[in-house]
């Protein structure tokens, strides 16, 4: 069953975040995943979190197992440490669904 997450980020370094995406995308594809939508957000009208959100996207995986394997992969964790952590101040999972 396909697994999708709607994610909101507070990206504070767009260039570093671009490098993160570039580095992680081949690994994401190997784990049967990808991005369906991706937006820069310039205004939030309503939010249930105190986190600033300036980027939204939908990430998908073939199933929940592929999602877990990807996010726990040692290569992904190194990419996250090297690029994501310095580029993103906050991550908010807005929704997760399986279909």
N, C-alpha and C positions, 0 to 999 in steps of 0.2 A: 504494500500500500504506500503510495507516494507521500512523502513528508515535506511540508513547506513551513517556512518561518517568515513572518513579517517582522523586520528588524528596524529599529530607529537608532541612529548613532549621533553623537556629538563629535564630528571630525574637526580637529583643531589644527591639523597639518595635512592639507590636501595632497601635496606632493608625496609625502611619506605614505599616506593612505593609498595613493595610486601605485606605489611600489609594492605595498602589501598585496593589493589585488592582483597585480602582475605576477607576483611570486606564488600566490596560493591558487590561482585559477587552474593551472595544469593538474595540481593535486586534487582539486575539487572535481574536475572532470573524471579523473581516475576512480573517484569514489561515487560515480554516477550522480553528480550534482551539477548545478549551474545556477544562474540568476535569471529570473523571469522579468523583473522590473527593477529599476534603479533610478532614484530621484535625488536631486539636491532640493532642499526645502528652505524657503526664505521666510516663511511665516507659519507659526503654529497657533491655531485658533482655540484649541482645547487640548488639554493633556492631563493624564492621571498620574504623571510623574514630575518630579522637580528637575529631572535631567533635561538639558537642552537637546533638541533633536533638529539636526540640519541635514540629515541624509536618511532616506528610507529605501529599503530594498526588500525583495522577496527572493530568498534562497531556497532551492529545492534539492531533494535527494530521491533516489529510486524508492527508498524505504527508510524506516527509522534506524535500522541497523547500519546502513551506509552513512547516515548522519553521525551516529555515535563513533563509528570507525574513523571518519574524517576528523572530527573535533578532538579525538584522543590520539591521533597520529603524531608520532614524535617529530616528523618533518614539519607538519602543520604547526605544532607548538613552538618550534624554533622560528618559523616565519612570523608567527604571531608576536613572539618576544622581540624579534629584530625590527619589525615594521609597525605592527598594529598598536602595540602598547604606547609608543611615542606619538601616534597619530590620532588616537581616539580617546577622548576624555570620559565618555560614558556610552554604554550599550544598553538598550532597552529592547527586550523581546516583546513586541506588541501582540503577537499571536503565533501560535503553532497549531497546525492542522494536518490531518492525514486524509487523503482521499484516494 
